[in-house]
């Protein structure tokens, strides 16, 4: 277990598990504070924690409470992030601002991974990563997830990046940043709502033990990037690919017509997709998350067993 900076609070249960070498899985909190509607967000937050515990792993949901970056939120703190009105979205750059102003915040993939690593947690699950946005050649709009993961040696399970992003450009940036990406039982990179984004992967793994071996090899080499495990949603649970492509094209056209740009683009597109699919995209989102939490727990056990 690492010694975290004094500005990071680690729950006693998490600290004890890490000291004992027990498996711990980090979970982000923006999916609860900003990604899901109430009361579904609280249901998912509590359900995912129970899902991890049932797999013999300790969950560590990460967030910011009264400005304090906290690794291992309690039930009341999870409820607070799910129900309070003034919860902000916190990436790494926002952590000192949230601390100085005493804010409540849901942590993004970047901030969650950064805090998890500094607490000594080695595996994290999320739904989808941030990436390079469409039109980034002009706007330079790129998620801080990418650059943070380039210097944060954690194993991260996701279903790729959301299809509203430029997936090809995101994969190029991951290569440039020396972040290894492997498919879980697939050579196709998932597109969050769909199992196959249309892009291939050079490498795949077949089981959690191979994921643990990959992380161990990274550590033996002294490399500092995350290992990304791309875990596609089951084909039976995905959005119909043709329907998905049509809705996405409509969403992008609507954003352009409305002059939506910058940080307003993602929430606009996701809201459009949810409404256009009659809420089906939300159900796929939840299937994605449950699958990634389940796999993350298995990998956390394999990592702890090495």
N, C-alpha and C positions, 0 to 999 in steps of 0.2 A: 504494500500500500504506500502511495506517495504521501508526502506532507503538503496539503494544499495551502494556498495563500490564506491569510486570516480573514479575508473577505468572503470566503466560501464556507457555508455551514453544511456539515455532513450529518445526517440523522444517525443516532446511536446504533440503530439496527443495521444500517448500511456499513458504518464504520466497523462494527463487530464482525460482520460477514466478510468484509475485505481482509481484515486482519487474520481471520481463520482460513482464508483461501477458498471460501465458499463462492458459488456462482452468483453473480449479480448482473442484472440487465437494466441498462439505462433506457428511459422512455422520455420523449419530448413532451412539452405541454402546450405548444401552440395549436396542436390538433384539437385540444380541449378548449383553449381560450378564444381561438379565432377560426378554427377549421370546421367545427361542427355546431349545429344549432342546439339551443337549450330545449329540453333537458337531456337530449341525446348525448351531449358532450360529457355530462357527469356519469351517465350510465356506462359509456365507453371507457372513461377513465378508471372507474372502479372495477369494471369487468376485466379490463386488461391487466390490472394489478393482480386480481384473483387468478386470471389465466396463467400468469407467470409463476405465482406461488404454487399453483396446482402442479406445475411442471418441475417443482423442486428447486426453483430459482427465486432469489429475492428481487423484487422489482424496485427500481429507484427512479420514480418520476421526478423530473428536474424542473424547477421554475424559480421565480423571484417573488419573495413575500416581504413587503415593507422595505424593499431595496436590498434584501439579503438573498444572494444566490444560494439556493438550497438544493442539495442532492439528497433526495429521499423525502418527498412531500408526504405529510400525514393526510388522513382523510379530510379533515377540516380545511386544510390548505388547498387540496385538490378541489373541494367544493367552492372555496373562495375564488379560485381562478376560473371556475366554470360559471359562476353566478354574479360576480362583482361587475360593476359598470365601467370602472376605469382601468381595466387590465390592458397593458400595452404589449406589443410584440417586441421581444428582446432578442437581438442578435448579439454577436460578440462586442461590436462597437458600442452597443447600447448598455452593456452591463455597468460601466462606471456611472453613466447618467442615471440609470435606474437606482443605483446605490446612493448616489448623492441626493437624489430627490425623494428617496423612500417609496418608490413605485412598486406596484404589483405587476408581474409580467409573465407571460408565457414564453418559454425559450424556444427558439428556432432549432433546426437541425444543427446549425453551426454552434450556437451557444450551448446547446445540450451536449454535443460531442466534446466541446472544449472543457466544460465543467466536469463531465464524466471522466475524461482522461486525467484531469488534475486531482480528482478524488481517488483515482486508481481503478476505475471501472474499465473493462476491456471490450465490452460488447454493447451495442445499442441497436434498437429497432425503431423504425419510423415508417411512415406511409410512402411518401415520395420525396426525393431530393429536390432542392432548388437547382437551377442550372442557367444556361445562357438563354436569354429571351429572344424571341423573333425580332429581327431588326436591330440586334445588338451592334452590328457594324456601324450604325449611326448613333445609337443611344448609349452604347457601352453598358447596357443593362444586364448585369450578370450577378447571380446570387453569391453572397459571401460564403455560402455552404462550400463552394468549390475550393476557394483559397484556404479556408480554415481546415478542411479535410486534408489538404496537402501537407499540413504540419501537425496533424493530430492522429497519432497511431492508435486507432480504435478499429474494431471490426463493426461495420455498419450494414444492417440488413434493410433493404428498401425494394420497392417495386419499380425501380428506375426513377425517371423524372416524369412529371405530369406532361401529357401530350400537348398542352397549350404552349410548351416551350420549344425551342429549337434543339431537338434531340441530337441531331448530327453534330451541331456545333458544340453541344455539351460534351459529347463523347470525345471530340477533338481536344477540348480544354482539359478533360480528365487525363488524356494521354500526355499533353504538354506539362501538366502539373505532376506527372509521375505517380498518379493514383491508380493502383491496380483494380480492375473491375472483372469479376467472374460471374458467370451465370450459374444459378442453382438449378442443376439438372436441365440446363438449356444453353444453347449457343446463340440465342436470340435475345437482344436487349428488350426488356419489357417497357411498355409505355403507360404504366400506371393503370388506366382504365381498360387497357387491352394487354393481352399476354405478349404480343409481338409488335414492337414499334416499327419494324421494317429494317432495323439495323442489327448486324451480327456482332458477336463477341468471339474473340480468339480462344478464350479459355472458359472452362466450366468446372464445377465441383459437384460431387454426387451426394455428399453427406456432411453432417456437422464436423466430423473428425477431420475431413479434408480442409474445412474452413479454419479449424484450430491450427492445423499444420501450416497453412498459408500464413496465418498471423505470426506463428512462431518463427517461420523463415524470415519474414519481414523484420522481426525484432532481432534475430541473430545477425542480420546484415546491417543493423543500425539505421534502417530507414525510418522516416518519420511520418509517412503518409498513412491515411486510413486504408483499410482493405474494404472494398465495396462488394457486397454480395447482392446480386440482382435476382430477386425472387418474384417471378411473375404470378399474377393472380391466376387461379385455375380457369381454363378456357370456358368451362361451364358457367362461371360467375362473371366473366368479363362483359363489357358492353359489346354488342354486336359491332364488329369492326367497320362495316359499311355505314351503319347508323352513326357510329362514333365519328367517322370522317366527315359525314354530312353535317352533323351538329357542330363540329369544330370549325368547319369552313364558315358556317353561318355565324358563329360566335366571333370569329376573327373579323368578318365583314361588318358585324354590328359594332364592334369596338372601333374599327376604322371610321365608320360613318358617324359615330358619336364623339370622335376626337379623343378617345381614351388613350392615355399614354402613361409611361413611368410606372410608379408603384401602384397606381389604380388599375393597371391592366389585369393583373392576376385575379384579384377578387371579382372584377367585372366578368371575366371569361368563365371563371368557375361558377359564378351565380347563373350566368346564361346557360351553361351546360346543364346545371342541376335543374333549372326550370324547363329547358327544352327536352330533357329526358324524363320528365315527370318524377324526378327524385331518384331515378334509377342510378345515376352517377354517385349519389350519396351512399347507396347500398353497396355499390362496388368499392367505394372508398373504404367502407367498414370491413368488407371481406379482405381487401388488400392489407389493412392494418392488422386484423386478427392473424392472418397468415404470416406476416412478418414478425409479429410478437411471438408466435409459436416457434418459428424457426430461430429467432434470436435467443429464445430460452434454451433451445437445444444446443446452439453453438456456445452459449455461455457455460453450459455444463461441460462441453467438450474442452473448452479453453481452460476451465478450472481444473480439469482432470489431468492436464499435461504436466 
